[in-house]
Amino acid sequence: MRLISAFISCLLICTFLLIGCSVKENEPENPVENEEAPIVEEKGAEAEAPEEMPEETVVTAPEEKPEEKPEEIPEEKPVAEYVAVEGFSLSFNSVTLSVGDKRMPIVSVTPSNATNKGESWISSDESVARVDRLGNITAIAEGTCTVTVTSTDNKDVYSTVNVTVVPQPDLTYIDGILIVNKTYPLPNTYAPGWETEASGPLWEMISAAKAEGINLWMTSGYRSYYDQEYIYNGYVARDGQAEADTYSARPGHSEHQTGLAYDLNDLASNFGETAEGKWVAENCHKYGFIVRYPKEKEAITGYIYEPWHIRYLGVEKATEVYESGLCLEEFLGITSVYAE
Ligand SMILES: [Zn+2]
């Protein structure tokens, strides 16, 4: 019995050993496969301790999320950060312009990543040079002034341009007045446009007239050399040159090219007898204008009576001419005759 029981014991031991060996033999196979797929290893671990599964899942998930978030946050922060403007500099700080010319300095803002790069422009004397909100400087009349650009972020940050305006070459100024008539032409390049020193006073005069019950309106103002050429050629084709020359200027000889002359209301020959025409004749000098082609001065001005055509000279000069009772050619002692 002892032998039998000893034999059985041996068998049992051997069986246990064999099972143990087979388990050991199987174990190394798994890690070899798992080297490429470590997830299987976790599964094995999970299988031994199923209670730990949710814990591991919970732990690994939040670990991945915070890794993504900190990457996004530092990218957003600099954009939202306010960067103050420290300096303004301009591509030029002094400029000499001929009347009617335009120039625009380029603004550099420091630092380049400033949050508010807004700028505001102003001229110290708009009768000399004007500046629009983009920095376009337009030379209006002979003289000097300063154009300043200021940061809208900080008014202590600014830069200036010293502007000198000189008469345009090929233009005739007499007593400070730009002369345009049959003797004195303008070059075809002279194109000041609608915004001139006369445009403000014109609307001021129209408003003042309206307040007195006088209804004035502007029929025409600035006209380019080429517009005048088109109009004049049309009149010549219709009436012949001799006739056209009495009421229409040849290209380069129109006061409308200066941007300083306007036609009012209906351009009717009886405008001078209307309440509106009388008001203009008696009051326009107060706003800097004269009736440029008066009655009975046709031989001197070279044009028929045009009670509707006014020309800006500035209040001082216009008042002098008005009080003299002379037409502009007489007042300045000049002629108005075509060369040919
Ligand atoms: Zn006119």
Residues whose N, C-alpha, C, O or C-beta is under 5 A from the ligand:
A	BS01	ZN	Y262 D263 H309
